[in-house]
Amino acid sequence: MRQRRQHRTLARLLGSLVLVAAAGLTSIGASAPPSAAGAPRPLGQIVPAPASVTAGGSAYTIGSATVIRVAAGSPETQRIGDYLAAVLRPSTGYALPVTGGAGADGIRLLLGAGDKALGDEGYRLTSGNGAVTVTANQPAGLFHGVQTLRQLLPAAVEKKGKQPGPWKIAGGTITDWPRYAYRGAMLDVSRHFFGVDQVKRYIDQLALYKINTLHLHLSDDQGWRIAVDSWPRLAAYGGQTQVGGGKGGSYTKADYQAIIAYASAHYLRVVPEIDTPGHTNAALASYAELNCNGVAPPLYTGTNVGFSSLCVAKPVTYKFLDDVVREIAAMTPGPYLHIGGDEAHSTPHSDYVAFMDKVQPIVQKYGKTVMAWHEITGATPVRGAIAQYWGTLGNEAQVAAAAKAGTKLVMSPANHAYLDMKYDAKSPLGTSWAGYVDVDKSYAWDPATFVKGVPAGAVLGVEAPIWSETLTNSSQIEYMAFPRLPGIAEIGWSPASTHDWASYKARLAQQGPRFTALGINYYRSPVVPWV
């Protein structure tokens, strides 16, 4: 299991009151009462919480004559319109044609908001009697606005069969943009392998909550999951098992590119991780020459960590990594490549530093930004490197020192953001080395202040990892991710002033029917007043 060392073992009420009032929530700390039959959902009852809500005016009703109007001559806008139509048609039963024709009616998806405050991912949604209009500076913002539009409709809109409606969107305006540029979720496909369709299903779920990064943990002791032409035994041999045994699996290059394309269509970038110099038994078993003694160990199906290491002194180690990074970087359009660096207990510290000094330039050589777990701050992070913090205490001086020196941080404190932690002692899945993490605890932290001494401007964003020692299928992933994932998404997207458990749990409770409509197997936490 992810056996982090055992000793690594609310908030902003006042600002949130304005949002709650504007959103139309009737009380703090309790779920809003169900709307009257046919009444639209109040504008602010979404997750993540929007930056600004101004409620008022007539609702817009989607009907049989509704069209989806997109910016003429914009293929991306057309694709977003088609995506929205594919969501709405099965449940509404309406044709909802997507057209580039101008008009003041219908659902309007427009670029050219002309508002610098919205940035590349923000949007403005305005709903009234004649139309609902989403405008943004860039297509990513338009896509995020569509996710908000989905949540403003009844949960039944997510179902695949025709539902009775009505399909009303409350009158008013939402103006929204993200707090952090990096809002991620990590899926460990190494301990247990998950196929392309399973990854796509997770991407669908991430997109609904405005996550923009999928971090794939592609290699570990238990399995190597990505084809590398220059080292074919990595996948063919190193990918043939998983925790507890079983057939394992790996992605062909075509598989990986299919994941990349699907993620891109949902405005997520993919961060591939090749964990080094530890967590490398699958590679060491595949190629004897990567071992200092020239002897390949057997494949590994257990859950202990910290026992494996690449041979830092051998030149072949860096030829191997150069080839792997080159091939993966060529397939990955996003800016980041993650080199792991955690739990290298079998690598002497001086070797670890020397290793990182050699590997980071390889990543840069192929045009990528270095990402690594926060142990890299004990070496010398290259300029522009990003350290991913997974600790639990927030007092790591070397992390703060690196941040002050210019290293950006992605925050994933294990006792809040790790989605594989058990909810409580009765949880049938997950591990508990970082403690039990129910939904309220998962939400109760601030990325800007979690690690003492880190300048707020050094935090690039947040990520919710899910390790798969105990997880073998999509249903189990969903049980651990939901309902905690939406909270991490809110911490990454919403203004700090909205971060308040009492108001959040009321909005989260409203997500229960949507989870059900989407077929998501979620944990009915007793700390949430589910609808």
C-alpha positions in Angstrom: 0.0 0.0 0.0 1.1 3.6 -0.1 2.8 3.2 3.2 3.9 6.7 4.0 5.7 7.0 7.3 3.3 6.8 10.2 4.5 10.0 12.0 3.2 12.1 9.0 0.1 11.6 10.5 -13.0 26.2 9.5 -12.6 28.4 8.0 -14.0 31.4 6.0 -17.6 31.9 7.1 -18.1 35.6 6.7 -17.2 35.8 3.0 -19.4 32.9 2.1 -22.5 34.5 3.5 -22.8 36.8 0.6 -22.6 33.9 -1.9 -25.1 31.9 0.1 -27.6 34.7 0.1 -27.1 35.4 -3.6 -27.4 31.7 -4.4 -30.8 31.4 -2.7 -29.8 28.9 -0.1 -32.2 29.2 2.8 -30.0 28.2 5.6 -26.4 27.5 6.4 -25.5 24.0 7.5 -28.6 22.3 6.1 -29.7 21.3 2.7 -32.0 23.8 1.0 -35.5 22.6 0.9 -36.6 21.1 -2.4 -37.8 23.6 -5.0 -41.5 23.8 -5.6 -42.6 21.5 -8.5 -41.2 22.9 -11.7 -39.3 25.7 -10.0 -35.7 26.2 -11.2 -32.7 25.5 -9.1 -31.3 28.7 -7.5 -28.2 29.9 -9.4 -25.6 29.4 -6.7 -26.5 25.8 -5.9 -23.6 24.3 -7.9 -20.2 22.8 -7.2 -17.7 24.4 -7.4 -19.1 27.5 -5.9 -19.1 30.4 -8.5 -17.1 33.6 -8.0 -20.2 35.8 -8.3 -23.9 35.3 -8.5 -26.6 37.9 -9.2 -30.0 36.3 -9.1 -33.2 37.8 -10.6 -35.5 38.0 -13.5 -37.4 35.4 -15.4 -36.2 31.8 -15.8 -35.3 30.4 -19.2 -37.1 27.1 -20.2 -35.6 24.7 -22.6 -38.4 23.5 -24.9 -39.0 21.7 -28.2 -38.2 24.8 -30.2 -34.9 25.5 -28.4 -31.8 25.7 -30.6 -28.1 25.7 -29.4 -26.4 28.7 -31.1 -22.6 28.6 -31.4 -20.0 31.0 -32.8 -20.0 30.7 -36.6 -16.7 29.5 -38.0 -15.4 28.2 -34.7 -14.9 24.4 -34.7 -14.2 24.3 -31.0 -17.4 26.1 -30.2 -19.3 23.8 -32.5 -17.8 20.8 -30.7 -18.9 22.2 -27.3 -22.4 22.8 -28.7 -22.5 19.2 -29.9 -21.3 18.0 -26.5 -24.0 19.9 -24.7 -26.7 18.7 -27.2 -25.5 15.1 -26.6 -26.0 15.6 -22.8 -29.5 17.2 -23.1 -31.2 15.3 -26.0 -31.7 11.9 -24.3 -33.4 13.2 -21.2 -35.4 16.1 -22.7 -36.4 14.3 -25.9 -35.9 17.6 -27.8 -34.0 17.9 -31.1 -31.8 20.8 -29.9 -30.2 21.5 -33.3 -26.7 23.1 -33.1 -26.4 26.0 -35.5 -23.9 28.8 -36.3 -26.8 31.1 -37.2 -27.1 34.3 -35.3 -30.1 34.8 -33.0 -31.1 36.2 -29.6 -33.0 33.1 -28.5 -32.1 29.6 -27.3 -28.9 28.4 -25.7 -26.1 30.7 -26.9 -22.4 29.7 -26.6 -20.3 32.7 -27.6 -16.6 33.5 -27.6 -15.3 37.1 -27.1 -16.4 38.0 -23.6 -13.8 40.7 -23.6 -13.3 40.5 -19.9 -9.7 40.0 -18.7 -10.9 38.9 -15.3 -12.3 35.8 -16.8 -8.9 34.7 -18.1 -8.7 31.6 -20.3 -11.1 29.4 -18.2 -13.7 31.8 -16.8 -17.1 32.4 -18.2 -20.3 34.4 -17.8 -23.7 32.7 -17.8 -26.8 34.9 -18.2 -30.3 33.5 -18.1 -33.5 35.2 -18.9 -36.9 34.7 -20.4 -35.7 34.5 -24.0 -32.3 32.8 -23.8 -29.5 31.5 -21.7 -26.1 32.8 -22.9 -22.7 31.5 -22.0 -19.8 33.8 -23.0 -16.0 33.3 -22.5 -12.7 34.5 -23.7 -11.5 31.0 -24.7 -13.2 27.6 -25.5 -12.1 26.2 -22.2 -14.1 28.8 -20.4 -17.1 28.1 -22.6 -16.8 24.4 -21.7 -16.7 25.1 -18.0 -19.8 27.3 -18.4 -21.6 24.4 -20.0 -20.8 22.3 -16.9 -22.5 25.0 -14.8 -25.5 25.0 -17.1 -25.8 21.2 -16.6 -25.9 21.6 -12.9 -28.5 24.3 -13.0 -30.9 21.9 -14.6 -32.6 19.1 -12.7 -30.5 16.1 -12.0 -32.7 14.0 -14.3 -31.2 15.8 -17.2 -28.2 13.4 -16.9 -30.3 10.3 -17.5 -30.2 8.4 -20.8 -34.0 8.1 -21.2 -36.7 10.7 -21.7 -37.7 12.5 -18.5 -40.8 14.7 -17.8 -39.0 18.0 -17.1 -39.6 21.0 -17.0 -36.1 22.1 -17.9 -35.8 25.6 -16.3 -32.7 27.7 -15.6 -33.2 30.4 -13.0 -32.9 34.0 -14.1 -29.8 36.0 -13.4 -26.0 36.1 -14.0 -23.1 33.9 -12.9 -19.6 35.4 -13.4 -17.0 32.8 -12.7 -13.3 32.1 -13.0 -10.8 29.7 -11.2 -8.8 30.4 -8.1 -5.9 28.2 -9.3 -4.6 27.4 -12.8 -3.9 23.7 -11.9 -6.8 21.6 -10.7 -6.0 18.0 -11.0 -6.9 14.4 -10.2 -4.4 11.5 -10.2 -5.4 8.0 -11.2 -3.0 5.2 -10.3 -3.1 2.6 -13.1 0.0 0.8 -11.9 -1.1 -1.0 -8.7 -4.2 -2.1 -10.6 -4.6 -1.5 -14.3 -7.6 0.4 -15.7 -8.4 0.3 -19.4 -9.1 3.2 -21.8 -12.9 3.2 -21.3 -12.5 3.3 -17.5 -10.1 6.2 -17.8 -12.6 8.0 -20.1 -15.4 7.4 -17.6 -13.3 9.1 -15.0 -12.5 12.0 -17.3 -16.3 12.5 -17.8 -16.7 12.8 -14.1 -13.7 15.1 -13.6 -15.0 17.5 -16.3 -18.3 18.1 -14.6 -16.5 19.7 -11.6 -14.1 21.8 -13.8 -11.0 19.7 -13.1 -8.5 20.5 -15.9 -5.6 18.0 -15.3 -5.5 14.2 -15.3 -2.3 12.8 -13.8 -1.7 9.2 -14.8 0.7 7.2 -12.5 2.0 5.0 -15.3 4.8 3.0 -13.6 5.5 1.5 -10.3 6.8 -1.7 -8.6 3.7 -3.6 -9.6 3.3 -2.7 -13.2 4.6 -0.7 -16.2 1.6 0.6 -18.1 2.8 2.4 -21.3 4.4 1.1 -24.4 7.9 2.3 -25.1 9.1 1.1 -28.5 12.8 1.3 -27.6 12.3 -0.8 -24.5 9.5 -3.1 -25.4 9.7 -5.5 -22.5 8.7 -2.7 -20.1 5.0 -3.1 -21.1 5.1 -6.6 -22.5 6.7 -8.2 -19.5 6.6 -5.5 -16.8 2.9 -4.8 -17.4 1.6 -8.3 -17.2 0.6 -8.3 -13.5 -0.7 -6.1 -10.7 -1.3 -6.1 -6.9 -2.5 -9.5 -5.8 -1.7 -11.1 -9.2 -3.9 -11.0 -12.2 -3.2 -10.1 -15.8 -2.4 -6.5 -15.3 -2.2 -4.7 -18.7 -0.7 -1.7 -20.5 -1.6 1.0 -23.0 -0.4 0.8 -26.5 0.7 4.1 -28.0 -2.7 4.3 -29.7 -4.5 3.7 -26.4 -2.5 6.5 -24.8 -3.2 8.9 -27.6 -6.9 8.0 -27.4 -6.9 9.0 -23.7 -5.0 12.2 -24.6 -7.6 13.1 -27.3 -10.6 12.4 -25.0 -9.1 14.4 -22.2 -8.3 17.3 -24.6 -11.9 17.3 -25.8 -13.0 17.7 -22.2 -10.4 20.5 -21.6 -8.1 18.3 -19.4 -4.4 18.0 -20.0 -2.7 14.7 -19.2 0.4 14.6 -17.0 2.2 11.2 -17.4 4.2 10.0 -14.5 7.2 7.6 -14.7 8.1 7.1 -11.0 11.9 7.1 -10.4 14.4 6.3 -9.0 12.3 4.2 -6.6 9.0 2.4 -7.3 10.8 0.8 -10.3 10.6 -2.9 -9.7 8.6 -3.5 -12.9 11.3 -1.9 -15.0 14.1 -3.6 -13.1 12.4 -7.0 -13.6 12.0 -6.2 -17.4 15.7 -5.4 -18.0 18.5 -6.9 -15.9 21.0 -4.2 -17.0 19.1 -1.6 -15.1 20.1 -3.3 -11.8 23.4 -2.6 -10.2 24.2 -6.3 -9.9 22.9 -7.1 -13.4 20.3 -9.5 -12.1 16.6 -8.9 -12.7 14.3 -9.3 -9.7 11.0 -11.2 -10.0 7.8 -9.3 -10.8 6.2 -7.9 -7.7 2.5 -8.1 -6.7 2.7 -6.9 -3.1 2.1 -3.5 -1.6 5.2 -2.6 0.3 7.2 0.4 -0.9 10.7 1.7 -0.8 12.7 -1.4 -1.7 13.5 -0.7 -5.4 15.9 1.7 -7.0 17.4 2.3 -10.4 21.2 2.0 -10.5 22.3 5.7 -10.3 25.9 5.0 -11.2 25.2 3.2 -14.5 25.1 5.1 -17.8 22.5 2.8 -19.1 20.0 4.2 -16.5 20.1 7.6 -18.3 20.0 6.1 -21.8 16.9 4.3 -20.6 15.3 7.4 -19.1 16.2 9.5 -22.2 14.4 7.0 -24.4 11.3 6.7 -22.2 11.0 10.5 -21.7 11.6 11.1 -25.4 8.8 8.8 -26.5 6.3 9.8 -23.9 7.0 13.5 -24.3 6.4 13.2 -28.1 2.9 11.8 -27.4 1.9 14.3 -24.7 0.8 17.8 -25.8 0.6 19.1 -22.2 3.5 21.0 -20.6 4.3 18.6 -17.7 6.1 15.3 -17.3 6.2 13.8 -13.7 9.3 11.9 -12.7 8.1 10.7 -9.3 10.9 10.9 -6.8 9.0 9.8 -3.7 9.8 7.0 -1.2 13.3 6.3 -2.7 14.3 4.7 0.6 16.8 2.3 -1.2 18.6 5.2 -2.9 21.2 6.9 -0.8 20.6 10.6 -0.5 23.8 11.6 -2.3 22.7 9.2 -5.2 19.2 10.7 -5.1 20.6 14.2 -5.6 22.9 13.1 -8.4 20.1 11.2 -10.1 17.8 14.2 -10.0 20.6 16.4 -11.3 20.8 14.2 -14.4 17.2 13.3 -15.0 15.6 16.8 -14.8 17.6 18.1 -17.8 16.4 15.1 -19.8 12.8 16.2 -19.2 13.7 19.8 -20.2 15.6 18.5 -23.3 12.3 17.2 -24.6 10.4 20.4 -24.0 8.6 19.5 -20.8 8.3 21.1 -17.4 9.6 18.8 -14.6 7.1 17.7 -12.0 8.0 15.5 -9.0 6.7 14.6 -5.6 7.9 17.0 -2.9 11.0 15.0 -2.0 12.6 16.7 -4.9 13.0 19.7 -2.8 15.7 17.7 -0.9 17.7 17.8 -4.1 18.1 20.8 -6.4 14.9 21.4 -8.4 15.6 23.0 -11.8 14.3 26.4 -12.6 10.6 26.1 -13.3 10.2 22.7 -11.7 6.9 21.9 -9.8 6.9 19.9 -6.6 3.7 18.0 -5.6 3.2 18.1 -1.9 1.7 14.9 -0.3 2.7 15.4 3.3 0.3 15.6 6.3 2.0 18.0 8.7 2.7 21.1 6.7 5.9 21.9 8.5 8.5 20.7 6.0 11.1 23.4 6.0 12.8 22.2 2.8 9.5 22.5 0.9 9.0 26.1 2.1 12.6 27.0 1.3 12.2 25.6 -2.3 8.9 27.5 -2.7 10.6 30.7 -1.6 13.4 30.1 -4.1 10.9 29.8 -7.0 9.7 26.2 -7.1 5.9 26.1 -7.6 3.8 23.7 -5.6 0.8 21.5 -6.4 -0.9 20.7 -3.1 -2.1 17.1 -2.4 -1.9 16.7 1.4 -2.6 13.0 2.0 -4.7 13.5 5.1 -7.1 15.7 3.1 -6.7 15.2 -0.7 -5.9 11.5 -1.0 -9.1 9.9 -2.2 -7.9 6.3 -1.3 -7.9 7.0 2.4 -10.7 5.2 4.2 -13.7 7.3 5.3 -13.8 5.6 8.6 -12.9 2.3 10.3 -15.8 0.5 8.6 -14.8 1.5 5.0 -14.4 -1.7 2.9 -11.9 -0.1 0.6 -8.8 2.0 0.9 -5.9 2.5 3.3 -5.6 4.5 6.5 -1.9 5.4 6.9 -2.8 9.1 6.8 -5.8 8.6 9.0 -9.5 8.4 8.3 -10.8 11.1 5.9 -14.5 11.7 5.7 -16.0 14.4 3.4 -15.8 17.2 5.9 -12.1 16.6 6.7 -11.3 16.3 3.0 -12.7 19.8 2.5 -11.2 21.4 5.6 -7.9 22.9 4.4 -6.5 25.8 2.4 -3.8 25.3 -0.2 -2.4 28.7 0.4 -1.7 28.2 4.1 -1.2 24.4 4.5 2.6 24.4 4.5 4.1 26.9 6.9 6.3 29.5 5.3 5.2 28.9 1.7 4.3 32.1 -0.1 0.7 32.0 -1.3 1.9 32.9 -4.8 4.0 29.7 -4.9 0.9 27.5 -5.0 0.1 26.5 -8.6 -3.0 24.5 -7.6 -4.4 21.3 -6.1 -4.6 17.7 -7.0 -6.6 14.7 -5.6 -4.7 11.5 -6.1 -6.3 8.1 -5.9 -4.0 5.1 -5.3 -5.3 1.7 -6.4 -3.9 -0.9 -4.0 -7.4 -1.9 -3.1 -9.3 -0.7 -6.2 -10.0 -2.9 -9.2 -12.9 -1.4 -11.1 -14.7 1.9 -11.9 -17.4 1.4 -9.2 -14.7 1.2 -6.5 -12.9 4.2 -7.9 -16.2 6.2 -7.7 -17.0 5.0 -4.2 -13.7 6.5 -3.0 -13.7 9.6 -5.2 -17.3 10.6 -4.6 -18.3 12.7 -2.8 -14.7 13.9 -1.8 -13.5 14.8 -5.4 -16.0 17.7 -5.9 -14.8 19.2 -2.6 -11.1 19.2 -3.8 -12.4 20.6 -7.1 -14.1 23.4 -5.2 -11.0 24.2 -3.2 -9.1 24.6 -6.5 -11.7 26.6 -8.4 -13.7 28.7 -6.0 -12.6 31.9 -4.2 -11.2 31.3 -0.7 -14.1 33.5 0.6 -16.6 30.8 -0.4 -14.8 28.0 1.4 -17.1 27.1 4.2 -18.2 23.6 5.2 -21.7 24.6 6.3 -22.7 26.1 2.9 -20.7 23.5 0.9 -22.4 20.5 2.4 -25.8 22.0 1.6 -24.7 22.3 -2.1 -23.0 18.9 -2.0 -26.2 17.3 -0.7 -28.0 18.5 -3.9 -25.4 16.6 -6.0 -26.6 13.2 -4.7 -29.4 12.8 -7.2 -27.0 13.9 -10.0 -24.5 11.2 -8.9 -27.4 8.7 -9.1 -28.6 9.9 -12.5 -25.0 9.5 -13.8 -24.6 6.0 -12.4 -21.9 7.1 -10.0 -21.4 4.7 -7.0 -20.9 7.2 -4.3 -20.5 6.9 -0.5 -23.5 8.3 1.4 -21.4 10.0 4.1 -23.4 10.6 7.3 -21.9 14.1 7.6 -23.8 15.3 4.5 -27.6 15.9 4.6 -28.3 14.1 1.3 -31.3 15.0 -0.7 
